[in-house]
């Protein structure tokens, strides 16, 4: 069974916090890849938004899912493979940002939403 370990011994590829923020229990990399390939349920996106305080507009913009497409995904009940992978990456980014701000989710959200002047955004 393949486990979620990175290049450095014992370093996880996907942290347990990230998996928990998406309500995923797959500690087996092959099972996680299979779930991503089949598309995560829309409820994972909704739960992530609720837990983090990000709005659907924020998540939609970051995942590059137009609002009408997001509404369609909600009706269909599932994200595509690409959208699922992006959601996993966003969960990882959010986790690292909260860690950077020493657990302060409000400060992390404000920083993530602020324009990046160096990047001309």
C-alpha positions in Angstrom: 0.0 0.0 0.0 1.4 3.4 -1.0 1.3 6.0 1.7 1.3 9.8 1.6 5.0 10.4 2.1 7.1 13.0 0.4 10.7 13.1 -0.7 12.0 13.6 2.8 11.6 10.6 5.0 8.3 10.9 6.9 7.3 14.2 5.2 3.7 13.9 4.1 2.7 14.8 0.5 -0.7 16.0 1.8 -1.0 16.9 5.4 -3.6 15.3 7.6 -4.9 18.9 8.3 -5.5 19.4 4.6 -7.3 16.0 4.3 -9.4 16.9 7.3 -10.3 20.3 5.9 -11.8 18.5 2.9 -13.2 15.8 5.1 -11.1 13.2 3.3 -9.9 10.1 5.1 -7.6 8.7 2.4 -4.1 8.2 3.9 -3.3 6.0 0.9 -2.0 8.0 -2.0 -3.5 5.6 -4.6 -6.9 5.9 -3.1 -6.6 9.7 -2.9 -5.6 9.9 -6.6 -8.5 7.7 -7.5 -10.9 10.0 -5.6 -9.4 13.1 -7.3 -9.6 11.4 -10.7 -13.3 10.6 -10.3 -14.0 14.1 -9.0 -14.7 15.1 -5.4 -18.2 15.6 -4.4 -19.4 19.2 -4.4 -20.0 18.9 -0.7 -16.2 18.9 -0.1 -16.0 22.3 -1.7 -19.0 23.6 0.3 -17.6 22.2 3.5 -14.1 23.6 2.9 -15.6 27.1 2.2 -17.7 26.8 5.4 -14.7 25.7 7.6 -12.3 28.3 6.2 -14.6 31.3 6.0 -13.9 31.7 2.3 -16.9 32.7 0.2 -18.1 30.7 -2.8 -17.0 33.7 -4.9 -13.5 33.5 -3.4 -13.2 29.7 -4.0 -14.7 30.0 -7.5 -12.2 32.7 -8.4 -9.2 30.8 -7.1 -10.3 27.5 -8.6 -11.1 29.3 -11.9 -14.6 28.0 -12.0 -17.1 30.6 -13.4 -20.2 31.1 -11.2 -22.5 29.4 -13.7 -20.3 26.4 -13.9 -20.1 26.3 -10.1 -23.9 26.3 -10.0 -23.9 23.4 -12.5 -21.4 21.5 -10.4 -23.6 22.0 -7.4 -26.6 20.5 -9.3 -24.5 17.6 -10.7 -23.0 17.0 -7.2 -19.4 16.6 -8.2 -16.3 18.6 -9.4 -14.1 17.6 -12.3 -10.7 16.0 -11.9 -9.0 19.3 -12.5 -11.3 21.2 -10.1 -10.7 18.6 -7.4 -7.0 18.8 -7.8 -7.2 22.6 -7.5 -9.3 22.4 -4.4 -6.8 20.1 -2.8 -4.0 22.6 -3.6 -6.1 25.5 -2.3 -6.7 23.5 1.0 -2.9 23.1 1.3 -2.3 26.7 0.6 -4.9 27.8 3.2 -3.4 25.4 5.7 0.1 26.8 5.2 -1.2 30.4 5.4 -2.9 29.8 8.7 0.3 28.2 10.0 2.2 31.2 8.8 -0.1 33.5 10.8 0.2 31.2 13.9 -3.3 29.9 13.7 -5.1 33.2 13.1 -7.6 32.4 10.3 -8.9 36.0 10.0 -5.3 37.3 9.4 -4.7 34.5 6.9 -8.0 35.2 5.0 -7.1 39.0 4.9 -3.7 38.2 3.6 -5.0 35.8 1.0 -7.6 38.3 -0.2 -5.1 41.3 -0.3 -3.8 42.3 -3.7 -0.2 41.1 -4.4 1.4 44.4 -5.5 4.7 42.7 -6.4 2.7 40.5 -8.8 0.7 43.5 -10.2 -2.6 42.1 -8.8 
